[in-house]
Amino acid sequence: MQIDRALLLRIEHLARLELSEASRETILQDMNKILGMVEKLNEPDTETVEPLVYINEAVQPLREDVAEDWNQRDVAFRNAPLSDGSFFKVPKMME
């Protein structure tokens, strides 16, 4: 497939672009190069290749989900930029 000037002008119109003549020529050449590279993907014979569903067959071991009582406010507030010891302080968002 080749992109000609008429198709480029239609794409320009649909994308609401206003290109100069120099830009049109550059883009036309670039788009045709891109289509040429994409067409190369059709060249290899892939009839005997099975589709890849997963990269590997390994199963991710999951840890057991155990609920714990976590009451360490001082640890949580240690990383906060602003706090008063009981609450996180954040900048006011609305007036």
C-alpha positions as CSV (number, residue, x, y, z in Angstrom):
1,M,0.0,0.0,0.0
2,Q,1.2,3.4,-0.9
3,I,0.0,6.7,0.5
4,D,-0.5,9.3,-2.2
5,R,-1.1,13.0,-2.0
6,A,-4.9,12.7,-2.1
7,L,-4.9,10.3,0.8
8,L,-2.5,12.5,2.8
9,L,-4.8,15.5,2.2
10,R,-7.8,13.5,3.4
11,I,-5.9,12.4,6.5
12,E,-4.8,16.1,7.1
13,H,-8.4,17.2,6.8
14,L,-9.7,14.5,9.2
15,A,-7.0,15.2,11.7
16,R,-7.8,19.0,11.5
17,L,-4.2,19.8,10.5
18,E,-2.8,22.6,8.3
19,L,0.5,21.5,6.9
20,S,2.9,23.4,4.7
21,E,4.0,21.8,1.4
22,A,7.4,21.0,2.8
23,S,5.8,19.2,5.8
24,R,3.5,17.3,3.5
25,E,6.3,16.0,1.4
26,T,8.3,14.9,4.5
27,I,5.3,13.3,6.1
28,L,4.3,11.6,2.9
29,Q,7.8,10.0,2.6
30,D,7.8,9.1,6.4
31,M,4.4,7.4,6.2
32,N,5.4,5.4,3.2
33,K,8.6,4.3,4.9
34,I,6.5,3.2,8.0
35,L,4.1,1.3,5.8
36,G,7.1,-0.4,4.1
37,M,8.5,-1.5,7.4
38,V,5.0,-2.8,8.5
39,E,4.7,-4.8,5.2
40,K,8.0,-6.5,6.0
41,L,6.3,-8.1,9.0
42,N,4.2,-10.2,6.5
43,E,7.3,-11.7,4.8
44,P,8.3,-14.4,7.3
45,D,6.4,-17.8,7.1
46,T,4.6,-18.2,10.4
47,E,2.4,-21.1,9.5
48,T,4.3,-23.6,11.7
49,V,4.6,-21.2,14.7
50,E,2.2,-21.7,17.5
51,P,0.6,-18.6,19.0
52,L,2.3,-17.5,22.2
53,V,-0.2,-17.2,25.0
54,Y,2.2,-16.8,28.0
55,I,5.9,-16.1,27.9
56,N,6.6,-18.9,30.3
57,E,4.7,-21.7,32.1
58,A,5.8,-20.7,35.6
59,V,3.1,-20.2,38.2
60,Q,3.5,-17.2,40.5
61,P,3.5,-18.4,44.1
62,L,1.2,-16.3,46.2
63,R,1.6,-15.6,49.9
64,E,-1.2,-16.4,52.2
65,D,-3.5,-13.5,52.9
66,V,-3.5,-13.0,56.6
67,A,-5.2,-10.1,58.3
68,E,-3.0,-8.5,61.0
69,D,-3.7,-5.9,63.6
70,W,-1.4,-3.0,62.5
71,N,-1.5,-0.1,64.9
72,Q,1.7,1.8,64.3
73,R,0.8,5.4,63.7
74,D,4.2,6.7,64.5
75,V,5.7,4.6,61.6
76,A,3.0,5.9,59.2
77,F,3.5,9.5,60.2
78,R,7.3,9.2,60.0
79,N,7.0,9.3,56.1
80,A,4.4,12.1,56.0
81,P,5.6,15.6,55.0
82,L,3.1,17.2,57.4
83,S,1.2,15.7,60.3
84,D,0.0,16.7,63.8
85,G,0.6,13.3,65.3
86,S,-3.0,12.2,64.8
87,F,-3.8,13.2,61.2
88,F,-2.0,13.8,57.9
89,K,-2.0,17.5,57.0
90,V,-2.6,18.3,53.3
91,P,-2.9,21.6,51.4
92,K,-6.3,23.1,51.1
93,M,-7.8,22.2,47.7
94,M,-10.8,24.6,47.6
95,E,-11.5,28.0,49.0
